[in-house]
């Protein structure tokens, strides 16, 4: 009996270790598969990356089977190594940033155009209704000895420049695993624009031109769009800013430009001022914009454009840029109209690290000296020879200073003072902002303590604190958060655009048109951001869907048609009004009215949140 019992039990006892090994292998492989799946989803890994990862997963499974009789420590080590390789593969299997091809899926060569530097040949779009000339240099590459110098005209060429691809974008952060993963976790608007999918380089001082292929009897007006991005990101290559749709109408020629960003575009330093010959440094990005406009003046007639009818336009930092250009004596005669969206130059001057919009010259130069110290006391020439990554790493902690400053050259005085004194270029302006400019803060809302919110308000606004807390109450954390976001919208954007418009009305002769965008784009999962910062761009430039697909309705298309028609008409005549559009009164005629672009399309309304904006118009503290 005992022998029989042993014979029956032995097979079962032998199977138990095998079963445990099988279950362990399944568990380990499951962990690997789940990890790879999560990382691949976060990374937006392309199909070929998944195939590579799958091949490695098969290898991990085979290794676990073959090592089943080996010690547990060896099997675990092999599994960890295989999992690490597979996870690294799924993360690294992302195509490196590249430049963008112009012309769609089936481009064909355009006609050749003669410029001062030589012949240029672009491409036509798929419908053959628009010619695109992409990546045309308007200045020499600002590299080597030209880093932190004013832009110089490009060299002449003997060969034809094939302008069928947008250039690299100005140096800025490119798409990485961390920001791709963050965009998966946090739903934010305009993520394709914010992520920058294109290759970056210092050799990026280029512009892009779109023109209709339809015959013309007279040269067309020109719209030059200056991209935003906080003077840290952005480029004229982004699809959101494409001029193709507007150019296809045959009413205007559209242009986008690149300019230097960050520390490369806005470093000030006493030694740079000394070598400049003008006792000035910084604002190289603005000088780039002026160089681009100079190139347009000198060459656009060859493309069928009218150099005497150039409108400059921009949003966010682009809006601030066109505001600065409107005040700078260096841009005289380069444009005849300004469109400014959600960005102006009406803030205070002092230190950007303390909340002012502009550094005064001394503060900007101190930041430049601190950068030199962080690089071991390097001189500007030594910094010019440094790899860009080392420079950017050292500049990161001084980030708030790499933007326009009052340098005495581009800006001889604070721009608000120049406008107030009537020293701006007196051209028609069309300006405005959005209802929920600061709502992107809700993507990762901060924790707000009610007592701290109220005490900060009293400390910051002093005698005005009671008025502030009435306008922006904070009796609960939720209310305090909403009030903080609204105060940021009102103080930074709505106030600035109104102040700009009023200065032009009071000190200039040209017409001013004020708008307010309150429409919430129907983007899935993003409606809580409302009319967020940048929401109007796709409507105004006829590029719905260029950055983010949405379930657009007839309301959106009607609003797009209205806004883009107003913008084009303004570029053509300096007045947005046309027989087919609702009447838009200038501020000279109706100082407290604005064109509101809302759910029912464009209609004239009282300027938004007048009591709150008046508070900020009177406030004298630091404002950006």
Buried (B, 14 or more C-beta within 10 A) or exposed (E): EEEEEEEEEEEEEEEEEEEEBBEBBEEBBEEBBEBBEBBBEBBBBEEEBBEBBBEBBEEBBEBBEEBBEEEEEEBEEBBEEBBEBBBEBBBEBBEEBEBBEBBBEEBEEBEEBEBEBBBBBBBBBEEEBBBBBBBBBBBBBBEEEBBBBBBEBBEEEEEEBBBBBBBBBBBBBBBEBEBBBBBBEEBBBBBBBBBBBBBBBBBBBBBBBBBBBEEEEEBBBBBBBBBBBBBBBBBBBBBBBBBBBBBBBBBBBBBBBBBBBBBBBBBBBBBBBEBBEEEBBBBBBBBBBBBBBBBBBBBBBEBBBBBEBBBBBBBBBBBBBBBBBBBBEBBEEBBBBBBBBBBBBBBBBBBBEEBBBBBBBEBBBBBBBBBBEBBEEBEBEEBBEBEBEEBBEBBEEBBBBBBBBBBBBBBBBBBBBBBBEEBBBEBBBBBBBBBBBBBBBBBEEEEBEBEEBBEBBBEBBEEBBEBBBEBBBBEEBEBBBBBBBBBBBBBBBBBBBBBBBBBBBBBBEBBBBBBBBBBBBEBEEBEEBBBBBBBBBBBBBBBBEBBBEBEBEEBBEEBBBBBBBBBBBBBBBBBBBBEEBEEBBBBBEBBEBBBBBBEEBBEEEEBBBEEBBBBBEEBEEBBB
